[in-house]
Amino acid sequence: MKILPVTINNYNQLYQSNPPKYQKISQPAFCGQDTFKTGSILDSEINNIKEELKATVDPYKIKYKDKFIQIGKIGYASQEKLKLAKEYQKQMFEKQFNATNNDTFKKIEKVTDLYKNYTQGINNFERTAEFIQSREIYSTPQLLNAIEKNRPKIYRDKEEFEKIKPLYNKYQNTKSKIDEELNRLTEKQNTEFAEKRTKLDEQNKEAVFIFLASGYMDMQNIYKDAKSLFADYEQKKYPQYELLQRAEKLNECIDRFKKNLNYSEENQTNWDKFIETNKNYENFPLSTEEIKEKYETNLRTADKIIQKHTQNLEEYYLKNPVKLSPRIVSRALNAQNKVNKTINELLLKEKEKYIKYIQ
């Protein structure tokens, strides 16, 4: 529940006008002339609402408005601080997610992706070969022969791709270090700050609970609905049977409100304790300045971590250039793709044969 700034409006204008005298209205087609006389009933419902507002709702508002205003200020302040912290956490997440989205990593990935694709081609072949060889129904002479015949092609030109391996390992290690250090930065929150952050969340939840359980929100809704109903009643904007339904519904809301008043009386001590505990709510348990300082420090530290490791990777790349033959690289990757495609097509045919056999 979102806590908005609390204001207790003066609703005295709700009672200024007297209900109009009954006027005969057109009857709905489904009602007889002697069964649908709503004018006096509606007047009675409206009068009853006004009396209940004066007798029950207004005294409640007057008695507790100062406390509700104070609780509302506490809840709203904690809500805004939590929103601020959440925004900073989002910035940190985005920074971590995009940590390797820079020119250095993109440049090096063009090389390391060649090694990744080559090893992936090998893994795909060996995984399919193991699947076939471990299942008798697919271990046909044709498939087994295709595996053995094409295995050398899968590993062809391995020495060319081994040139990339040191850079690939450095690249992967750098990514891991950045992730580890950024994770430590977010997880290794100052214990005192983390405890205050938890208390701030609890402060907000308690304020929300008080508003929900105390009847304050019901009171505000009653005033809002009453104001709207009285205006429509005076202006005769809607059919009387529709206004009557709204009046009956509002009276039911007021009855429920009255039944819950005992709770409010019994929990005054808790409300007073909450207000006293959080009277310095602008600074307790965390101030806006503390939140900004903590998270902005973390964001600056995150930038330094990313910059440090990116620079180290760049220096390694420049000191250890990888010289490859584009022709050999292309030949090896194309051969792998062709072999894996052939093996998978043969395996698919055997699967189709087996399905037809068991059907």
N, C-alpha and C positions, 0 to 999 in steps of 0.2 A: 504494500500500500504506500502510495506516495503521500508524504505529508506536505501540505501547502501552508503558507503563512496563515496563522489563525487570526480571524477577525470576528468579533461578535457584533453583528449588525442590529440596529434598532428596528424591530418589526412592529412598532406601535401602530404604524399606518395600516396594518392588517385589520384593525378593529374600528377604523374611523367611520365607515359607512354602515348604515342600517340595511338589513336585507330588504329588497323591494317587495311590494305587495304582490300577492300571487296573481299571475296573469294566465289565462287559459292558453294552452299551446296546442299545436296540431299533434294528433296522436299517431303513433306508428301503425302501419297497416295490420300488424299482428296483434294489436291490443284493442279491446272494446272500450267504448267511451266511459263505462263505469268502473273499469279496472285499472286505469292508468292515469291517476291524478297525482302527478309528481310535484306540483308546485309547492304545496305545503310541506311535503316530505323533504324536498330539497332545502327549503328554508330552515326546517328543523335541523337537518344535518349540518348546514352551514353555521347555524347558531351554536350547535353543540361543539363544533370544532373551535369556534372563537372562545367559548367558555373554557374548554379544556386547555387551550393555549394560555389563557390568563391564569387558570387555576393550577396548572401542572407544569407546562413547558417553560413559561416565562420565569417562574420562581427558580426553576432548576438552572436556567441560563444565568440569571442574576446571581445566584448563590455561588456558582462554580466558574463563572466566566474568567476571573483573574487566574485561576489555576489552569484552566484550559489554554489560556493565552500563553502562560509560562511553559506549560508542557509542549505546546505547539512550537514555541521558539526553540526549545531544546531539540525536539524531533526534527525540525526543519534544518537546523544548523548541522546536526549529525548527518542528515541525509545529503546535504550539499558537500560535506567533507568526504563522505563515502563515494559520492559521485566523482569528486576530484581525484581521489585515490584510484578509482576504477579507470579513469581516463589515463592516468599515468601508467597504470599496469598495462593498458592497451598499447600505449606507446612503446613500452619495454618489449612486449610480445612482438610488435611489428619490427622493432629494431633487431630482435633475435632472429625472426623469420627471414629478414632480408640481409642478414649479416654477410652473406657471401655473394650478394647481388651487387657486385662492383666490377670494374674493368679488369682488375687483376685476376679474379676468379674466372670471369668469362673467357679471358684470353687463355688461361691455363686449361680450362675445361675442354677447349677445342682439341687439345692434345690428349688429355687424360681420358676423354670419352672414347678415343680410338682403342685404348687398352681395355676399357670397360666393355666395349662392344665385342672385342676379340675374346675376352675371357667368358663373356656371356654366351657367345656362340659355342664355345667348348662345353660349358655347363649344360646348355640346352641339348647338345648332342649326347653327352654322357648320361644325362637324366633319361632321355628317351631310350637310349641303348639299354640301360639298367631295367627299365620298365618292360621292354620286349624280352630280354634274356631271362627275366624272373617269372615270366608267364608263358606256360607251355603253349597255350592256344595261339599266341602271337609269334612264338619262336620258330617261324617257318624258315626253311633253307634260304629262301629269297631275301627275307629281312636280315637274317644273321649274316649272310654273305654281303649284303649292302652295308651293314655296319662295319665289318672288317675291311672291306674294300675302300670305304670312304674315310675311315678314321685318320689316315695320314694327311688327307686333305684338310681336315679340321685343324690339325696342329701345324700345318705348313706355315713357314715364315715366322715361326714363334720367336726367333732371335730378334727379328725386327721390332716386335712389340715389347720384348724384354727391355729395350732401350727406354721405354716409357715408364716402366715399373717404378723406378726410384722417385720420379716426379709424381706418379700416381699415389704412391704411399705417403709422400710429403703432403700432397694435396688433401688426402683423406685424414691424415693426422692433424693438419691445421684446422680442418672443419671440426674435428672432434674436440680439439682444445678450446676453440671458440665456444662451442656448445657447453662444454663442461664449466668453463669459467663464467659464462653468462648465467647458467643454471645456478651455480654457487652464489652468484651475485643476487639473484632473486630469492633463492631459498635461505641464504644466510642473512636473513633480516636481523637487524639488531634486536636482541631479545626484548629489551624494554619497549622498543617501537612496536614490535609485533604484538606484545601484550596490550599496548594502548590501542592498537588498531582493532583488536578483538573487543576491547571494552567499548570502543566507539560503535561497533556493530551492535553490541548488546544494548547500548544506550538507545540507539535508534529503534530497535525491535521493541523495547519496553515502552517507548513513547507511542509507537504504533498500536501496541496491545492495549494501552490505556484508552486511546481514542476509540478503538473497536469495541472494547468491553464496557466502556463507561456510558455509552448511549449518546456520546457527543455527535457522532456522525448521523445517528438517527434523528437527533434534534435538528441538525442542520437541514436534513432532507425534509423533515416535517415543515419547517419554516419555508423552505423553497417551494414545496408542493402547495402549501397553504396560500402563499402569495400568488402563485399562478392561478390556483382555483378561484380565489376571491376576485381576481381581475376578470377572469372569464365569466364568472357569475354576474358581476356588475354589468359587463358589456354585452351579455347575452350572445356571446360568439358561438356557442355550441348548443346542441339540443339538451334539454333539461335532463333527459334520461342518462345522457353521457356524463353530465356534470354530477348527477346523483351517484353514478358508479364511482367516480373519482372521489367524491366526498365520503362515501362509505369505506372506500379503500384507505383514505387518509385517517378516518376515525379508527380503523383497525390498527394502523401504524401507531397512533397515539396510545391506544390500549396496550400494545406490546411495550411501548416506551415506558408507560406507567408501571408495568410489571417488573421492569428491570431497574427501577429506581432504588430498590433496596440494596442492590449491588453497589451502586455509587456511594450510598451512605456508609456501607460497611467497609469500603476500601479507601476512605479518606486518609487513613494513616499511611497507606502505601503511596498514595499520590503525594502527600506532603514529604514523605521520605525521599521519593524520586526527585522532587523539585529541590529539596535541600542538598541532596547528594550532587546534583548537577547544576547548582546555581551559577557556577563558573563555567558554563557550557561552552563559551567561546574558546576557552583554552583547555578544558577538560573533556575527555582524557587526551585529546590531541588538538592542537591549534591548526588552522589552515597553513600557517607559516611552517610549522614542523613537517607537515605532509609535503609541501612544496620542496622544502630543503632536502628531505630524505630522498624523494623520488628523482629530483633533478640531479642530485649527486650520483645516484645509481645510473642515470642515463648518460651522464658525462663519463663515468667509469666504463660503461658498456662501449661507448665510442672509442675509448683508449684501448680496450681489449681487442676490439675488431681491427683497429688501425695497426696495433702492434703485430698481430699475427698475419695480417694481410701483407704488411711490409716485409716480414720475414720470408713469406712465401715468394714474394716478388724477387727478393734478393737471391733466394735459392734458384729460382727459375733462370735468372740472368747468369748466374755462375755455373749452372749445369745445363747448358743448352741441349735440346734433344734434336738430333738430325735424323730425319726419316726419309725413306723413299716413298713418295706418294703412289708410285706404280705398284710397289710391293704391298703396301698397306691396302690399297683398293683391291688388288688381286686376292689377297687372303680373306678379306671380309666378304667379298662376293662369292668366293668358293665355299665359305662356311654357310652362307645363306642358301646357296644352291643345294648343298648336301643335306642340311636340316629340312629343307622343303621336300626333297625327294624321300627321305626316311619317313617323314610325317605323312606323306601321301600314301606310301606303301602300308604304313600302320593303319591308316584310315580304311583302306580297302579290306584289310584283314578284320577290322572291327565290324564292317558292314557284312562281311561273309558270316561272321559269328552270329550277328543279330538275326540274319536270315535263317541260319541253321537252328537256332533255339526257338524260332517262331513256329 
